[in-house]
């Protein structure tokens, strides 16, 4: 990753936002002869909705046919199996069940099935309660029917985003964290991107700022003067997004066999509702609820990821309607995330001003659609700039290996090569000192405890960092010379 001294002033494209959409856009553009910079306001990439969601690659049966969500969910889900192999991140096809416990609501199952056919989703079927109980023994009593989508999958969303970012960086993309965009202006068809540190210029912009995407769009809406621009003679209107907070429980890996499929209840106006699912890393996730929060009454709303007793109680109540004997005593942490919804109930991906490309209101199924969204965003840029493809583009990336999953002989070989593989820092997840150092030194490397957690799973196990956080602090200080305050910030 380039440091500040190496960052240029002028770029072909600046991507604003380092969530999975922004990182995937960087990956998509990295195959072209373009000078690209990604700016992230937080102290690491993947700090917004990407680090706090369900980690589900949806099959695509739920989206309203004809919408961007329907098309990009289907396209993105098809891309993930190949991408997971190329970029080496956790991904598992486990299938999903939408559960119907009331005969009177079976028509909603039929409606979802009909949508799946219109959306071109393969391997979707309506099954009986008897068939569902054979698939999942812990379903609550009284099931009537279910929708079985065999292609649904689980993924590590932050590891996927990091994989996109590392591949993009390897192919020449610059990344700057802790660099918040404060304004965007335009002079003579060149964008000026203002930050607290410096002002950058770019021929094109991709707005992938998540919960702040409307704010970034509105910089352009406020400052636009397109009276002499034949591409867009009208000033763009302001955008607004709806913020929704969702709260979750995460169960210890000892309960990884409690469910095999992703279990949904029938969706409502607030979304797909509380789910129970295995994670790609071997835990069980339960949630989210859905709570509208307003930046008008709480200026911290876009980043308000606190959990509440009321919200978590709601999650448990709704989960109990889907499964029996949920092992909630196995909970190791609770967390919350904020997602950005658009009033249109669809993704907003457009070019309101020539060269300025929006990805606004990317809520569920944004994770599932991310690689397809990235290609769509990149298509706007490449059509405008007409770059050549790189002759020496590197399409693959190798992840930090999971030491605990290696054979004894493989472990011995690594230790012989580097004794730091013999120093176990995180006992819960069997993460070594060598793994931690690798995470720090990689492209777009870790600079604090949370960043280490997202890259190695240290602190993600049963003790939630109680054993390893001090040793991790020492390693980070030795490698980077940072203060404890910076290392412990999140």
N, C-alpha and C positions, 0 to 999 in steps of 0.2 A: 504494500500500500504506500502510495506516495505521501510524503510528509508535507507540511505547509510550505516549506522552503522550495519544494519542487513543483508545487501546483502552479499552473500557468494562469494567465488572466483571461484568455480568450478561448472559447470552445465552439465546436460545431453544435453540440447538444449538452445542455445541463439538465439532469434529472433531479427533481426535488422530491425527496422522500426515499428512505432506505428500508421500507417494508418489502414484502415479497413481490409486490407489483413493481416497485422501483428497481429492486435488484434483478428481477427477471427482465425488465426493460434494458438494463445495463448489459445483461447476458445476450439479449437478442441483438443489440447494436454492436456488440464487441466483435462480430464477424465482419464488420465493414471498416473501411479506411476512414474512420471518424475520430475526432478528438472529443472524448466524452468525460464529463465530470458528474458524479453523484454527490449531492449535498444532503446531509442528515443532521437534524437539529439536536438529537439525543446523543448520548455518549457511546452509542454503538448502533449498528444497523439492527433491524428487527425488534425495535423497542416498543412499537405500537401494537396494533391489533394482531400482528403476525406472531407475537410471543404469547398471546393470550386468547387463543381460540380453540376450537374443538379438534383441529387436526384431521378433518374429514375431507377426503376427495369424494364429493357427491357424485352419484351416478348420473344425475341430471333429469330425473323424472318430475321434480317438483316445480321447475321453472315454467312460467307461462310461455307457451309456444309463440314464436315470432319475436321474442325479446332478445336483447343482447345477452342477458343472463342465460337464456336457453342455449343459444348458439355457442357462447364462449365456455360455458360449463361443459357441454358435450365435447368441444374441441380440446379444452385443457385436460379433461380427464383422460382422453385418449393419448395425450402426450406424456403423461407422468410415468408410465412404466419404463419407457425408453430413457427418459431424462434421469430417473432414479439410478439406472445403470451407468449412464454416461457421466453423471456428476456425483454419484456415490453418496446418496442420502437415504435414510430409512423410509421404506414404502412397502405396504402390505395390502393386497387385495383380500378383504375379509367379508364383503357383502353387507347389506343392510336390510333391516326389517322395519316397515312402518306398521304399527300395531293398531288394530281396531277392536275395542272391547264392547262396542254397542252396535247391535245389528242395524239400528236405524242410521248409523253413520257409515255403513259399508259403501254407500254411494260415493263417499269421499275417496275410498280406496280405488274404486272403479275410475273415478276422475283422474287420480294420479297415474293409474295405469294408462289411461287414454293419452294423458300428456306425454308419458314416456314414449309412446308410439309416434306421436306427432314430432317429438324431439329427436327421434331416431336413436333411442337408448336401447342397447341390446340386453338380452338376458334379464328381463323384468317379467315377473309373473305374480299373479294373485294366488295365495296359498291358503289352505284351511288352518284352523287352530291346531288340529292334530299334527299337521306338517310343521307348523311353527314350533310347537313344543318339542318335537324331535330335534329341531335345530338348536333350540335354546331351552334348557331345562329349568332355568330360574325365572321364566316369565310369570307374571302375576296370573292368578286364576281368572277365568271368565273371558278369555280371549275369543273373539268371533272369527277374525280373519286377519291377514297381513299381506303387505306388498313386499315381495322379496326381490331386491336388486342385487344381482350377483357381482356386478363390476365395481361397486362402491369399495373404497379403500381408506386406509389410515396412513398418515404421513407425519413426519416431524416438521412442522411449518417453518420453524426458525432454522433448522438445519438445511432445509431446501433453499431458503432465502440466502443463507450463508454460502451454500454451494454455488448458486447463481452469481453471487458477488465475487467469490474467490476466482471463479472462471473468468468473469469479466475483467478483474484486476490483472490476472495472468495475461490476458489479451490486450492490456494497455489502458483500461479504464481507470481514471483517478477517483478516489473516494476521500471525502472530508466529513468527519463527524464533528459534533458540537459546533455546527455551523448553521445557524438559523437564518432563513431568508426573511428579511424585514420589509422588502419592497421589490417590485419589478417595474421597470420603465422600459420604454423603447425609443430608440433614436435611429432614423434612417434604416429601418427594418432589422436593426440589431437590438437584442434584448440586453438590458443591464440588470443584473441580479445583485441586489444589495444585501449584504450581511453585516454583522457587527465587526467582522474582521477585515473585510475588503469587498470591493465590487468586482464581479466577474461579468464578462460579456459572452453572448452566445447567439448563434444564428437561429437556434431552435430551443424550445423548452418542453420538457415532459413534466406535467404536474401529477405526481403520484404521492401526494402528501397526506393521504389517509384522512384522519379526523380534521386536519387543517387544509384539506384540498379546496374547500370553498374559499377559505381565506386567501390562498395562493391565487386562485382564479380571480378573486375580487381585486387583487392588486392590478391586474390587467384591465378589469372592467372599470376601475376607478381612473386609471391612467391612460386608457386607450384614446387615441386620436386617429381614426381610420378614414378621415374625410377624403384622403387622396389614395386610399388603398383599394384597388379594384378587386382584390381577393375577398374583402369583407368591408363594405362601405359603412356598415352600421356598428355602433359600439355594442359590445356584448353586455347582456344584462348580468346583474349580480346573481350569484348562486348561494343557496342555503342548503345545509344538510341537517339531518336529524341524528342526534347522538343517542345510542342505546348502550347501556352497560349490561353485561352478562356476567354472572358469578358461577364459579365451579368448585367442585371437590376433586381431588386427585387421590386415588387409593394406592396403597403399597403394591409392589409387584407380586407379593405373596398371593394376591387375589386376581392375578392376570387371567385365570381360567373361569372367572365368574360369568363373563359373557364372551362370545366369540364374534358375533356380528355387532354392527352399530345399530342400536335400538332407538327408533323414533316413535313418538306418538303422533297422532294426526296434527298437521300444521294448522296454525291459526293466523290471524292478521299480524301478529308480532314475529312470525317466522316459524322455524322448524321445531321450536320448543326444546324442552329438556331431553337430552339424550343420555344413554349409558353406552359406553363403547370402550373397547380395548384401545390403547395407544400404540403407536409404532415402536415405542420403547419398553413395552411390557407392563404398563400400569393400567388402571381403569379410570376413565374420566367420566364425571357426572355433572351435567349442566348444559347450557346456561339458562337462567331465567332471562327476562327481558324487561328493562327499566329505562324509560326515556329520561334523559337528563338534559338540562338546558344551560347553555353558556350565558344566557341572559340573566339567570338567577345565580349562577355559579361559574365564575370566570375560569375555574380550574376544571370544568366539566370535560373537556376533551381528553384530559389526562387523569380523570377521577376514577382510579381503579381500586378504590377501597371495597372491601367486602362488608356486608351488614348482616346482622342476626336475622332480620326479616327476609332478606334476599336469599340467604343460604337455607333458611327454613322452607321457603317456597320451592327451592330446587329439590329438597328432600321429599316434600309432599308430592310433587309431580313425578319424581322418580319412582316413588312407591306405587304409583298407579300402573307402572310398566313392569316392575320386577318385584319379587318377594325376597325377603331376607337380605336386602342390600347390606354388605359388610362395611357399614359406615365407620365402625370402630377401626377399620384399616386406613382411615383417612390420614394422609401425611402432610397435606397442605390444602389451603383454599386460595383462590385468586380470582381476579376479575379483569375483564378487558372492555374497551369501548370501541364500538364499531360505528361507521358512518353510513347512514342510509339516505337515499335521495327521495324526495317527495314523489317522483315518477315511479318509484318501486323498481327501477331498472338502473343498470350502470349508465353513467354519462361519460362516454368516450367520444370526444369531438375535437375540433380545431376552431375555437371561437374567433381566433385571430390567426392570420397566416404565420405558421411556425410555432404557435403555442398550442400544445396538445394536452387535453384534459383526461384524467382518469379520476372522476369524482363519484362519490357514493358507492365505493366498492365494498359492499357488505357481502354476506353469504349469497352465492357461492364464490366469493372472490378468490379464496385460496384455490379451489378446484379449477377456476378459470384463469389463474395467474399467468401460466405460460402462453395461453392463447391471447390474453389481454396484451402481454408483452409484444407478441408478434404484430398485433394490430397497432399498438403505439409506434413500434419501429417502422411499420409500413408508412405511417404519416411522415416520419422523418426522412426515410430513404426516398420516397417519392419527391420530396421537396429538394433534398440535397444531392440526390443521384450519386451516392458514393460507390466506389468499386468494392468488391469483396476482398478480404485479406487473403493473400496467398499462403500465409503461415499461421492461420488461425488454429488454436488448440481447442478441440471440441470437448475434451474430457477433463475431469478433476478427480483427485483421490482424497477421500476423507481421512481424518484422524482415525487410526485403527482403534478398535475396541479391544483393549488388552485382555479383558476378562473373558472374551469370547474365543480367544486363541487356544490352541492346544498347548500342552506342557512343553513339547519340543519347540514350538514356535516362540513361546515365551522365553525359553532358555536361549534361543538364537538371538533374540532381540537384546536380552540382558548382556550377552557376551559382546555384542556390538556397541551397546550404550548402557552402562550400569544404572543409569537413571530410570530405566524401565523396571529395575528391581525395587524402586522406591514407590510403594503404594501410598498415594496421597489421599485418595477418596476410597474408603473401604467399602462403602455401600455399593458403588458402581465400578469398583476396581479400576480406578484411573491412576496412572502413574505420573511421576514428575516429568518424565520425557514427553508424555501426552500434553501436559499443561504448557510446557515450553514450546511445543509444536504449535499449540493454539495461539500463543502470543506472537510467534514469529511468522505465522502464515500471512498471506495477503489479507488485508482488512482484518488484522489480528485483534485478539482480545486485549482490553486494557483495564478491565475491572472484574469483580467477582461474578456479576451476572453474565458478562460476556464469556467468561470461562465456562460457566454453567451451560450456556446455550451450545457451546462447541464441544464439550467433553462429557456432560452430564454429571460432573462432580458437583456436589451440593444438591443434586436432584433426587437422591435416594431417601432412605428411611429417616436419616438424622437431619436432612435438610441443611447440611453444612456445619452441623454442630462439631463434627470431628475435624474437618479438613479446612475450614475457612482461614484459620490462622496460618497454616502452612502455605495455602494458596496466596495469602497476602505477602508472605516472605518471598515467594517465587516471583510474583509480580513486581515487588520492589527491587529485587535483584536484577530482573530483566529490563525494567523500564525506568526505575528511579522515581516512581510516582509516590505521592503522599498517601497515607492510609485513607484520608478523606476522599481522594479521587478513586481509590481502589474499591472502597465500600459504597460509593455512590451508585444509584440505580435509576 
